[in-house]
Amino acid sequence: MAFNKIVRPLLLIPFLLPLTTLAQEIPEPPPPAREMRASWIATVRNIDWPSDPDLPPAAQQDELLLLIERASELRLNALILQVRPAGDALYASQLEPWSPFLTSTMGQAPDPAWDPLQFAIDECHLRGIELHAWFNPFRALAGEKFPASPDHITRTHPEWTMKYNIDTWMDPGIPEIRQRTIDVLVDVTRRYDVDGIHIDDYFYPYPVAGSDGKNRPFPDDKSYAAYQAAGGRLDRSHWRRENVDTTVRDIYTGIKQTKRWVKFGVSPFGLWRPGVPEGTGGGLDPYEDLAADSRKWLQQGWLDYFVPQLYWPIEPPKLSFTTYYDWWLTQNPLHRYVWPGMAVDRVGKDRGPAEILRQISAVRQRGASMTPGHVHWNFGTLAKDAYEVGTLTRERAYQVLAIPPATPWLSQLDLPAPVITPYRDADQPRLKWAHSEAAWQPHTRWWVLQGFADGQWTTLQVLPGPITDLAWPSGQAAIAIRAAGPGWELSPPTVQKASADGE
């Protein structure tokens, strides 16, 4: 990896102004702003990345790096990268074949070899951005463009899969399928330094109407009959929800048994059931049609953050971003994070960029009940700056850097303040820092740097734990550094004033 090329713009900030001895009083730095600012990057059907599965790896890497750099420019602090679109993998896996959305041939590894998930983790962390790995739980094939490889689930166990509409699905009613999904997600949790594991809204597939106008039934007669033959007594509707419930619960348990601090997030359809809350609309019933009892998962605490896809505008209230968001906040007894999904891709269609700014403000106004956050669908729109939505969001909503909210139910380390040592290298003032006791270093996942200039403190950047040295940022009268643990718990700050000689 070209480390110097990548981090020079972030870390080796030119020292343009001479350091002077400061007589002014430096106040205690305030806590950094907290807000989850995330976006999905979709790979299925090459929606966001890569633009073409036939591109050589170097070109795909350049494209992905541009997206990550754009996220940093916009002051996002998390990206949710789709790594399992349909029973495949955009990472090195012994469980599932390489994705055709990466190489245009399922099962074919990139040549020359590279691992997109590892690449994304490394590049995001260098920029202080979390990387969450996003999985589709039960889709087996997304359309028919790319044939299945011999080791794909549709070839090794065709009896566990079925065609429904244009896609092929793994049957959630088969215990081996549910376990496979859990194994895949836990495998990534164990082998990769991800910050989160994320699943989307496709559980049982969205219903499709037949020629008679009625929804075609999902073809799971065999698995339901097997359930009944084994003594199961639930009707099919409740049985399907139980299949999804146990999958969500067991994914959460598996992640926590592997790495407790890794966040688990779910992004279900925006409403729980039509007519709930009273007076609202909605035709699709996710509870019945998708077998998704998403309210139950939130209330049981089987997730760490909840991202209902609230893709409606604020007005009218019958199908409203804020109406549903307010209702979800009342269904959250364990105080998990509810960070709504926002349809930034609809800017220029049924809304302008001002609607996105209004929705961000609406979430922040409800901050008394929880630390705010939101997730943009999709990143391609922000990257292309359609209708200047990215520029306006950065200038009017993301004026300052924010770090993600803490997750105290996952980690509550009492980290000590770091020790800062100023020094010079080739006449350039620099800083290095460390914990006074080396045993704390493995527990520090991030460093949060604040600078004092023009009478106020500003969060300058977030660095990954292994980086403990940088040039003194230009124009700063003082620097404060805090250690951040795996749950974004913060140590007290250590403040270093500028001096005439930088030492």
TORBA-644796 format. One line per field, with one value per residue (C-alpha): x, y, z; residue in one letter; residue number from 0. Coordinates in nm, 3 decimals. Layout:
N
xx <- c(X ...);
yy <- c(Y ...);
zz <- c(Z ...);
code <- c(a ...);
pos <- c(NUM ...);
END
This chain:
503
xx <- c(0.000 0.132 0.103 0.277 0.075 -0.250 -0.200 0.011 -0.292 -0.428 -0.127 0.167 -0.005 0.243 0.347 0.291 0.299 0.581 0.500 0.506 0.498 0.138 0.032 -0.336 -0.525 -0.623 -0.963 -1.044 -1.147 -1.516 -1.621 -1.620 -1.953 -2.121 -2.346 -2.359 -2.320 -2.323 -2.404 -2.460 -2.234 -2.425 -2.245 -2.544 -2.594 -2.297 -2.523 -2.250 -1.930 -1.753 -1.885 -1.803 -1.712 -1.477 -1.254 -0.903 -0.838 -0.627 -0.913 -1.162 -0.931 -0.906 -1.284 -1.331 -1.062 -1.230 -1.556 -1.382 -1.199 -1.527 -1.684 -1.399 -1.447 -1.818 -1.733 -1.912 -1.785 -1.917 -1.962 -2.176 -2.024 -2.226 -2.003 -2.260 -2.513 -2.642 -2.479 -2.139 -1.847 -1.656 -1.383 -1.171 -1.407 -1.391 -1.770 -1.899 -1.766 -1.624 -1.897 -1.958 -2.021 -1.646 -1.500 -1.798 -1.761 -1.889 -1.618 -1.335 -1.086 -0.950 -0.628 -0.400 -0.531 -0.681 -0.948 -1.200 -1.325 -0.975 -0.888 -1.199 -1.128 -0.770 -0.854 -1.156 -0.967 -0.683 -0.943 -1.121 -1.420 -1.591 -1.646 -1.954 -1.985 -2.332 -2.491 -2.811 -2.932 -3.121 -3.092 -2.911 -2.891 -2.964 -3.115 -2.979 -2.700 -2.422 -2.440 -2.381 -2.040 -2.017 -1.961 -2.257 -2.550 -2.783 -2.553 -2.445 -2.792 -3.051 -3.320 -3.262 -3.321 -3.606 -3.681 -3.914 -3.964 -3.630 -3.414 -3.334 -3.371 -3.241 -3.532 -3.526 -3.741 -3.446 -3.230 -2.911 -2.976 -3.026 -2.708 -2.518 -2.615 -2.503 -2.175 -2.096 -2.149 -1.959 -1.673 -1.627 -1.657 -1.377 -1.137 -1.176 -1.137 -1.486 -1.663 -2.008 -2.209 -2.521 -2.817 -3.082 -3.458 -3.471 -3.581 -3.859 -3.875 -4.097 -4.421 -4.484 -4.832 -4.931 -5.143 -5.457 -5.336 -5.285 -4.949 -4.771 -4.698 -4.338 -4.274 -4.177 -4.433 -4.168 -3.987 -4.315 -4.433 -4.105 -4.156 -4.504 -4.385 -4.131 -4.410 -4.422 -4.758 -4.722 -4.922 -4.712 -4.717 -4.591 -4.345 -4.186 -4.148 -3.994 -3.740 -3.638 -3.652 -3.416 -3.177 -3.157 -3.120 -2.852 -2.654 -2.644 -2.539 -2.272 -2.121 -2.109 -1.949 -1.681 -1.614 -1.851 -1.776 -1.862 -2.196 -2.484 -2.729 -3.049 -3.220 -3.579 -3.861 -3.957 -4.286 -4.362 -4.720 -4.965 -5.179 -4.926 -4.916 -5.287 -5.385 -5.084 -5.090 -4.875 -4.971 -4.692 -4.713 -4.353 -4.475 -4.672 -4.517 -4.149 -4.195 -4.010 -4.118 -3.870 -4.027 -3.958 -3.588 -3.558 -3.749 -3.555 -3.221 -3.110 -2.926 -2.715 -2.847 -3.172 -3.205 -3.568 -3.575 -3.776 -3.764 -4.071 -4.058 -4.168 -4.497 -4.771 -4.803 -4.986 -4.665 -4.405 -4.039 -4.096 -4.424 -4.261 -3.934 -4.118 -4.312 -3.998 -3.844 -4.136 -4.075 -3.720 -3.722 -3.353 -3.240 -3.066 -2.980 -3.250 -3.078 -3.321 -3.234 -3.279 -3.353 -3.090 -3.119 -3.465 -3.330 -3.426 -3.721 -3.981 -3.774 -3.489 -3.172 -3.345 -3.563 -3.252 -3.132 -3.476 -3.470 -3.123 -3.244 -3.555 -3.344 -3.116 -3.412 -3.504 -3.155 -3.275 -3.390 -3.082 -2.760 -2.856 -2.756 -2.876 -2.778 -2.793 -2.925 -2.718 -2.360 -2.350 -2.579 -2.353 -2.040 -2.180 -2.314 -2.646 -2.825 -2.536 -2.686 -2.341 -2.200 -2.503 -2.507 -2.140 -2.169 -2.498 -2.523 -2.171 -1.976 -1.772 -1.638 -1.838 -1.744 -1.992 -2.205 -2.074 -2.218 -2.186 -2.373 -2.084 -1.777 -1.710 -1.333 -1.195 -0.912 -0.636 -0.532 -0.236 0.108 0.214 0.577 0.655 0.972 1.133 1.219 1.414 1.300 0.939 0.751 0.583 0.392 0.399 0.190 0.128 -0.031 0.193 0.119 0.161 -0.115 -0.373 -0.260 -0.447 -0.769 -0.739 -0.907 -0.897 -0.734 -0.943 -0.744 -0.877 -0.710 -0.740 -0.731 -0.907 -1.035 -1.215 -1.160 -1.231 -1.212 -0.940 -0.930 -0.964 -0.674 -0.664 -0.501 -0.168 -0.089 0.070 0.273 0.199 0.319 0.188 -0.125 -0.086 -0.211 -0.311 -0.227 -0.283 -0.362 -0.572 -0.564 -0.808 -0.799 -1.119 -1.205 -1.390 -1.726 -1.618 -1.573 -1.326 -1.035 -0.977 -0.791 -0.423 -0.350 -0.021 0.039 0.241 0.576 0.842 1.059 0.784 0.926);
yy <- c(0.000 0.346 0.471 0.806 0.886 0.817 0.982 1.284 1.510 1.411 1.381 1.577 1.915 2.189 2.415 2.754 2.987 3.017 2.892 3.166 3.156 3.210 3.419 3.358 3.122 2.794 2.676 2.310 2.154 2.061 1.708 1.649 1.664 1.325 1.215 0.910 1.026 0.725 0.612 0.283 0.181 -0.074 -0.332 -0.540 -0.483 -0.242 0.036 0.240 0.043 -0.091 0.090 -0.213 -0.566 -0.595 -0.314 -0.426 -0.433 -0.117 0.080 -0.064 0.032 0.386 0.410 0.283 0.513 0.811 0.721 0.694 1.022 1.185 1.054 1.214 1.545 1.539 1.470 1.137 0.904 0.565 0.376 0.064 -0.142 -0.425 -0.733 -1.013 -0.909 -1.259 -1.562 -1.437 -1.240 -0.924 -1.048 -1.362 -1.632 -2.007 -2.019 -1.846 -1.770 -1.442 -1.206 -1.160 -0.792 -0.772 -0.993 -1.052 -1.427 -1.580 -1.769 -1.600 -1.427 -1.085 -1.092 -0.950 -1.051 -0.799 -0.798 -0.512 -0.544 -0.527 -0.240 -0.047 -0.108 0.015 0.326 0.420 0.382 0.603 0.876 0.820 0.654 0.340 0.055 -0.162 -0.480 -0.512 -0.850 -0.966 -1.253 -1.477 -1.363 -1.631 -1.474 -1.118 -1.174 -1.404 -1.196 -1.392 -1.773 -1.946 -2.101 -2.473 -2.391 -2.153 -2.249 -2.284 -2.553 -2.731 -2.735 -2.644 -2.796 -2.516 -2.239 -2.128 -1.872 -1.588 -1.305 -1.221 -1.334 -1.666 -1.701 -1.919 -2.057 -1.912 -2.204 -2.443 -2.454 -2.508 -2.188 -1.984 -2.127 -2.053 -1.687 -1.670 -1.847 -1.607 -1.296 -1.432 -1.539 -1.181 -1.051 -1.285 -1.232 -0.862 -0.548 -0.422 -0.168 -0.304 -0.583 -0.474 -0.652 -0.497 -0.531 -0.842 -1.129 -1.310 -1.138 -0.846 -0.988 -0.986 -0.989 -1.253 -1.205 -1.215 -0.918 -1.124 -1.167 -1.482 -1.704 -1.767 -2.134 -2.275 -2.558 -2.826 -2.657 -2.572 -2.931 -3.054 -2.819 -2.955 -3.315 -3.248 -3.138 -2.765 -2.606 -2.245 -2.131 -2.039 -1.665 -1.702 -1.973 -1.745 -1.465 -1.708 -1.809 -1.448 -1.364 -1.646 -1.550 -1.188 -1.294 -1.553 -1.316 -1.069 -1.339 -1.472 -1.128 -1.052 -1.387 -1.313 -0.939 -0.779 -0.423 -0.475 -0.306 -0.492 -0.288 -0.369 -0.151 -0.276 -0.127 0.209 0.113 -0.182 -0.241 -0.034 0.193 0.199 0.457 0.519 0.736 0.656 0.475 0.223 -0.065 -0.315 -0.504 -0.598 -0.799 -1.031 -0.987 -0.996 -1.186 -0.897 -0.818 -0.533 -0.375 -0.695 -0.690 -0.333 -0.398 -0.716 -0.543 -0.785 -0.501 -0.201 0.042 0.045 0.212 0.215 0.314 0.634 0.734 0.959 1.340 1.515 1.618 1.493 1.345 1.027 0.892 1.106 1.081 1.245 1.069 0.730 0.839 0.974 0.648 0.435 0.639 0.536 0.166 0.163 0.059 -0.045 0.284 0.138 0.389 0.468 0.631 0.674 0.599 0.903 0.888 1.125 0.946 1.101 1.453 1.595 1.358 1.425 1.652 1.899 1.899 2.124 1.825 1.630 1.925 1.950 1.580 1.604 1.899 1.708 1.419 1.656 1.830 1.500 1.463 1.483 1.123 0.985 1.080 1.177 0.999 0.907 0.699 0.817 0.602 0.602 0.717 0.746 1.048 1.218 1.131 1.281 1.581 1.564 1.899 1.995 1.782 1.673 2.025 2.172 1.895 1.953 2.331 2.355 2.036 1.900 2.219 2.044 1.694 1.461 1.128 0.839 0.804 0.584 0.237 0.197 -0.137 -0.277 -0.115 0.110 0.127 0.397 0.499 0.721 1.043 1.000 1.149 1.394 1.452 1.744 1.721 1.846 1.661 1.855 2.182 2.074 2.073 1.740 1.554 1.197 1.043 0.721 0.583 0.592 0.221 0.019 -0.220 0.042 0.074 -0.234 -0.096 0.238 0.211 0.578 0.907 1.225 1.543 1.890 2.222 2.563 2.864 3.199 3.151 2.821 2.446 2.249 1.877 1.845 1.476 1.122 0.879 0.501 0.363 0.258 0.614 0.812 1.081 1.382 1.726 2.012 2.134 2.480 2.779 2.595 2.756 2.425 2.064 1.826 1.449 1.194 0.817 0.651 0.292 0.037 0.174 0.533 0.597 0.883 0.943 1.283 1.516 1.594 1.952 2.062 2.434 2.565 2.717 2.924 2.626 2.364 2.165);
zz <- c(0.000 -0.090 0.265 0.218 -0.090 0.088 0.424 0.330 0.275 0.616 0.837 0.701 0.719 0.621 0.903 0.743 1.042 1.298 1.642 1.901 2.275 2.372 2.668 2.611 2.835 2.670 2.793 2.846 2.514 2.495 2.403 2.027 1.846 1.809 1.524 1.301 0.942 0.716 0.365 0.190 -0.100 -0.307 -0.520 -0.635 -1.008 -0.977 -0.847 -0.674 -0.719 -0.916 -1.221 -1.436 -1.322 -1.621 -1.496 -1.394 -1.018 -1.026 -1.179 -0.930 -0.645 -0.781 -0.799 -0.445 -0.312 -0.476 -0.302 0.036 -0.018 -0.114 0.207 0.400 0.217 0.304 0.671 0.684 0.957 0.841 0.516 0.480 0.199 0.044 0.047 0.005 -0.260 -0.337 -0.180 -0.297 -0.155 -0.234 -0.005 0.032 0.158 0.207 0.244 -0.069 -0.419 -0.542 -0.658 -1.030 -0.961 -0.898 -1.172 -1.410 -1.346 -1.024 -0.841 -1.029 -0.801 -0.893 -1.094 -0.972 -0.632 -0.395 -0.125 -0.157 0.201 0.347 0.115 0.224 0.592 0.562 0.362 0.573 0.899 0.773 0.733 1.064 0.896 1.023 0.777 0.817 0.610 0.456 0.377 0.213 0.433 0.188 -0.174 -0.376 -0.722 -0.831 -1.174 -1.442 -1.596 -1.425 -1.412 -1.080 -1.017 -0.931 -0.562 -0.534 -0.311 -0.612 -0.752 -0.435 -0.278 -0.543 -0.322 -0.072 -0.325 -0.547 -0.817 -0.724 -0.970 -1.136 -0.842 -0.681 -0.305 -0.028 0.173 0.528 0.639 0.606 0.922 0.723 0.527 0.841 0.989 0.669 0.690 1.053 0.973 0.689 0.901 1.200 0.972 0.853 1.209 1.316 1.025 0.943 1.148 1.067 1.284 1.211 1.051 0.862 0.703 0.481 0.432 0.213 0.437 0.260 -0.081 -0.163 -0.306 -0.681 -0.832 -1.083 -1.394 -1.178 -0.974 -0.659 -0.493 -0.601 -0.298 -0.200 -0.292 0.049 0.067 0.116 0.404 0.577 0.538 0.687 0.981 1.039 1.004 1.279 1.512 1.439 1.513 1.400 1.101 0.800 0.866 1.225 1.122 0.864 1.119 1.365 1.100 1.050 1.423 1.517 1.238 1.354 1.719 1.644 1.423 1.711 1.956 1.719 1.664 2.035 2.115 1.856 1.905 2.147 2.040 1.670 1.608 1.445 1.241 1.054 0.793 0.756 0.553 0.704 0.865 1.089 0.969 0.763 0.977 1.260 1.405 1.368 1.076 0.860 0.528 0.351 0.123 0.188 0.517 0.605 0.905 0.676 0.333 0.436 0.766 0.930 1.286 1.301 1.608 1.800 1.710 1.834 2.154 2.230 2.175 1.901 1.730 1.820 1.565 1.373 1.032 0.917 0.552 0.591 0.227 0.241 0.265 0.581 0.419 0.397 0.748 0.644 0.485 0.655 0.746 1.083 1.162 1.137 1.297 1.602 1.631 1.613 1.895 2.118 2.045 2.181 2.549 2.552 2.397 2.095 1.826 1.572 1.275 0.985 0.626 0.400 0.026 -0.104 -0.440 -0.486 -0.492 -0.829 -0.858 -0.590 -0.366 -0.362 -0.150 0.104 0.203 0.309 0.517 0.680 0.767 0.921 1.129 1.235 1.363 1.551 1.714 1.872 2.016 2.375 2.349 2.173 1.997 1.644 1.327 0.980 0.677 0.315 0.033 -0.173 -0.187 -0.565 -0.540 -0.284 -0.479 -0.801 -0.609 -0.792 -0.756 -0.525 -0.249 -0.129 -0.128 0.046 0.307 0.388 0.401 0.591 0.798 0.833 0.905 1.174 1.211 1.433 1.582 1.606 1.919 2.199 2.257 2.635 2.633 2.425 2.581 2.882 2.913 3.141 2.911 3.049 2.879 2.643 2.702 2.429 2.336 2.101 1.891 1.569 1.254 0.989 1.148 1.132 1.463 1.525 1.794 1.909 2.180 2.367 2.679 2.984 3.024 2.705 2.812 2.717 2.356 2.220 2.369 2.191 1.854 1.756 1.848 1.833 1.766 1.843 1.768 1.933 1.701 1.686 2.038 1.987 1.978 1.661 1.595 1.331 1.252 1.377 1.342 1.378 1.690 1.532 1.416 1.699 1.523 1.301 1.202 1.412 1.231 1.084 1.276 1.594 1.928 2.108 2.030 2.240 2.193 2.335 2.314 2.190 2.277 2.065 2.179 2.110 2.481 2.526 2.758 2.916 2.679 2.696 2.583 2.428 2.375 2.085 2.179 2.009 1.916 1.887 2.178);
code <- c(m a f n k i v r p l l l i p f l l p l t t l a q e i p e p p p p a r e m r a s w i a t v r n i d w p s d p d l p p a a q q d e l l l l i e r a s e l r l n a l i l q v r p a g d a l y a s q l e p w s p f l t s t m g q a p d p a w d p l q f a i d e c h l r g i e l h a w f n p f r a l a g e k f p a s p d h i t r t h p e w t m k y n i d t w m d p g i p e i r q r t i d v l v d v t r r y d v d g i h i d d y f y p y p v a g s d g k n r p f p d d k s y a a y q a a g g r l d r s h w r r e n v d t t v r d i y t g i k q t k r w v k f g v s p f g l w r p g v p e g t g g g l d p y e d l a a d s r k w l q q g w l d y f v p q l y w p i e p p k l s f t t y y d w w l t q n p l h r y v w p g m a v d r v g k d r g p a e i l r q i s a v r q r g a s m t p g h v h w n f g t l a k d a y e v g t l t r e r a y q v l a i p p a t p w l s q l d l p a p v i t p y r d a d q p r l k w a h s e a a w q p h t r w w v l q g f a d g q w t t l q v l p g p i t d l a w p s g q a a i a i r a a g p g w e l s p p t v q k a s a d g e);
pos <- c(0 1 2 3 4 5 6 7 8 9 10 11 12 13 14 15 16 17 18 19 20 21 22 23 24 25 26 27 28 29 30 31 32 33 34 35 36 37 38 39 40 41 42 43 44 45 46 47 48 49 50 51 52 53 54 55 56 57 58 59 60 61 62 63 64 65 66 67 68 69 70 71 72 73 74 75 76 77 78 79 80 81 82 83 84 85 86 87 88 89 90 91 92 93 94 95 96 97 98 99 100 101 102 103 104 105 106 107 108 109 110 111 112 113 114 115 116 117 118 119 120 121 122 123 124 125 126 127 128 129 130 131 132 133 134 135 136 137 138 139 140 141 142 143 144 145 146 147 148 149 150 151 152 153 154 155 156 157 158 159 160 161 162 163 164 165 166 167 168 169 170 171 172 173 174 175 176 177 178 179 180 181 182 183 184 185 186 187 188 189 190 191 192 193 194 195 196 197 198 199 200 201 202 203 204 205 206 207 208 209 210 211 212 213 214 215 216 217 218 219 220 221 222 223 224 225 226 227 228 229 230 231 232 233 234 235 236 237 238 239 240 241 242 243 244 245 246 247 248 249 250 251 252 253 254 255 256 257 258 259 260 261 262 263 264 265 266 267 268 269 270 271 272 273 274 275 276 277 278 279 280 281 282 283 284 285 286 287 288 289 290 291 292 293 294 295 296 297 298 299 300 301 302 303 304 305 306 307 308 309 310 311 312 313 314 315 316 317 318 319 320 321 322 323 324 325 326 327 328 329 330 331 332 333 334 335 336 337 338 339 340 341 342 343 344 345 346 347 348 349 350 351 352 353 354 355 356 357 358 359 360 361 362 363 364 365 366 367 368 369 370 371 372 373 374 375 376 377 378 379 380 381 382 383 384 385 386 387 388 389 390 391 392 393 394 395 396 397 398 399 400 401 402 403 404 405 406 407 408 409 410 411 412 413 414 415 416 417 418 419 420 421 422 423 424 425 426 427 428 429 430 431 432 433 434 435 436 437 438 439 440 441 442 443 444 445 446 447 448 449 450 451 452 453 454 455 456 457 458 459 460 461 462 463 464 465 466 467 468 469 470 471 472 473 474 475 476 477 478 479 480 481 482 483 484 485 486 487 488 489 490 491 492 493 494 495 496 497 498 499 500 501 502);
END
